[in-house]
Amino acid sequence: MTTTSEIIDFRAETDDGATLHCFREGHGQPLLLVSGLSGTAGFWTNIAATLGRSFEIIRFDQRGIGGSSRGEAPCDIERLARDGLAVLDAAGLDRAGCRRSIMETGGHLFPVSRPDIFTASVAEWIGEL
């Protein structure tokens, strides 16, 4: 868990050779924010600053967009979900909540496919604040 308000820039490597540009900020329980398809981490900039008061925010540029490279594998929803797992691994996290944008991507697969990793939705946590 970070205890700083600074934004930390890091990279996540995937099994097909993509490098994902990632950011972490805030403090508290980890929360992965996933932008829509073709989205960047910048989608979450304003809300990340607010949520970072209560959560450790992890966000990233989708593959082939912004500072992330494309990789070699065909891009499908399951691949995008695996990208989220790679980001958490690179951040050194073994559990996190997950919130995706309205533009559905692999984020909807995270809680269903890996309930051992994804602990709650952001709506559940915000209700606790």
C-alpha positions as CSV (number, residue, x, y, z in Angstrom):
1,M,0.0,0.0,0.0
2,T,1.4,3.4,-0.9
3,T,1.1,6.3,1.5
4,T,1.8,9.2,-0.9
5,S,-0.2,11.4,-3.1
6,E,2.5,11.4,-5.8
7,I,1.7,9.5,-9.1
8,I,4.1,6.7,-9.6
9,D,4.7,5.7,-13.2
10,F,5.5,2.0,-13.9
11,R,5.3,-0.7,-16.6
12,A,3.7,-4.1,-16.8
13,E,5.0,-6.8,-19.2
14,T,2.5,-9.3,-20.7
15,D,3.1,-12.8,-21.9
16,D,2.7,-11.8,-25.6
17,G,5.3,-9.0,-25.4
18,A,3.1,-5.9,-24.8
19,T,4.4,-3.3,-22.3
20,L,1.6,-1.5,-20.5
21,H,2.1,2.0,-19.2
22,C,0.7,2.1,-15.7
23,F,0.2,4.6,-12.8
24,R,-0.4,4.2,-9.1
25,E,-1.4,6.9,-6.5
26,G,-3.2,7.4,-3.3
27,H,-3.4,5.1,-0.2
28,G,-5.8,2.5,1.2
29,Q,-7.2,-0.6,-0.3
30,P,-6.0,-1.2,-3.9
31,L,-8.5,-0.3,-6.7
32,L,-7.8,-1.1,-10.3
33,L,-9.5,1.4,-12.7
34,V,-9.9,0.0,-16.3
35,S,-10.7,2.4,-19.1
36,G,-12.8,1.4,-22.1
37,L,-11.4,-0.2,-25.2
38,S,-8.9,2.2,-26.8
39,G,-8.7,4.1,-23.5
40,T,-5.9,5.6,-21.6
41,A,-5.2,5.9,-17.9
42,G,-6.0,9.6,-18.4
43,F,-9.7,8.7,-18.6
44,W,-9.5,8.3,-14.8
45,T,-7.3,11.3,-13.9
46,N,-9.9,13.5,-12.2
47,I,-11.7,10.8,-10.3
48,A,-8.3,9.1,-9.4
49,A,-7.3,12.2,-7.5
50,T,-10.5,12.1,-5.5
51,L,-10.6,8.3,-4.9
52,G,-6.9,8.4,-4.0
53,R,-7.8,9.9,-0.7
54,S,-9.3,6.6,0.3
55,F,-7.9,4.0,-2.1
56,E,-4.6,3.1,-3.7
57,I,-5.5,3.7,-7.4
58,I,-3.9,1.6,-10.1
59,R,-4.7,2.6,-13.8
60,F,-3.2,1.9,-17.1
61,D,-3.2,2.7,-20.9
62,Q,-4.9,-0.2,-22.8
63,R,-2.6,-2.1,-25.2
64,G,-1.6,-0.2,-28.3
65,I,-2.9,3.1,-26.9
66,G,-1.0,6.0,-25.2
67,G,2.2,4.7,-23.7
68,S,1.4,1.0,-24.1
69,S,2.7,-1.2,-26.9
70,R,0.4,-3.6,-28.9
71,G,1.9,-7.1,-28.2
72,E,1.7,-10.1,-30.6
73,A,-1.5,-11.9,-29.6
74,P,-4.9,-11.2,-31.1
75,C,-6.7,-8.6,-28.9
76,D,-9.9,-10.0,-27.4
77,I,-11.8,-9.5,-24.2
78,E,-10.0,-12.3,-22.4
79,R,-6.6,-10.8,-23.4
80,L,-7.7,-7.5,-22.0
81,A,-8.7,-9.2,-18.7
82,R,-5.2,-10.8,-18.6
83,D,-3.7,-7.4,-19.1
84,G,-5.4,-6.2,-15.9
85,L,-3.8,-9.2,-14.0
86,A,-0.4,-8.3,-15.4
87,V,-0.8,-4.8,-14.2
88,L,-1.6,-6.0,-10.7
89,D,1.3,-8.4,-10.7
90,A,3.7,-5.6,-11.8
91,A,2.3,-3.4,-9.0
92,G,3.1,-6.2,-6.5
93,L,-0.6,-6.6,-5.6
94,D,-2.3,-9.9,-5.0
95,R,-5.8,-8.5,-4.4
96,A,-7.8,-5.4,-5.6
97,G,-11.2,-4.0,-6.2
98,C,-12.0,-3.3,-9.8
99,R,-14.0,-0.6,-11.6
100,R,-14.3,-0.3,-15.4
101,S,-15.6,2.5,-17.5
102,I,-19.0,2.5,-19.1
103,M,-17.3,1.3,-22.3
104,E,-17.1,-2.4,-21.2
105,T,-13.8,-4.1,-21.7
106,G,-12.2,-7.1,-20.0
107,G,-12.8,-5.5,-16.6
108,H,-16.2,-7.3,-16.3
109,L,-14.3,-10.6,-16.5
110,F,-12.0,-9.8,-13.5
111,P,-14.4,-10.4,-10.6
112,V,-16.1,-13.4,-12.2
113,S,-13.0,-15.2,-13.4
114,R,-10.7,-14.4,-10.4
115,P,-12.8,-13.8,-7.2
116,D,-9.6,-14.6,-5.3
117,I,-8.0,-11.5,-6.6
118,F,-10.9,-9.0,-7.1
119,T,-12.5,-8.3,-3.8
120,A,-15.3,-5.8,-4.3
121,S,-16.7,-3.3,-6.7
122,V,-15.9,0.4,-6.3
123,A,-19.6,1.0,-5.6
124,E,-19.5,-1.3,-2.6
125,W,-16.4,0.4,-1.2
126,I,-17.7,3.9,-1.8
127,G,-20.8,2.9,0.1
128,E,-18.5,2.2,3.1
129,L,-16.9,5.7,3.1
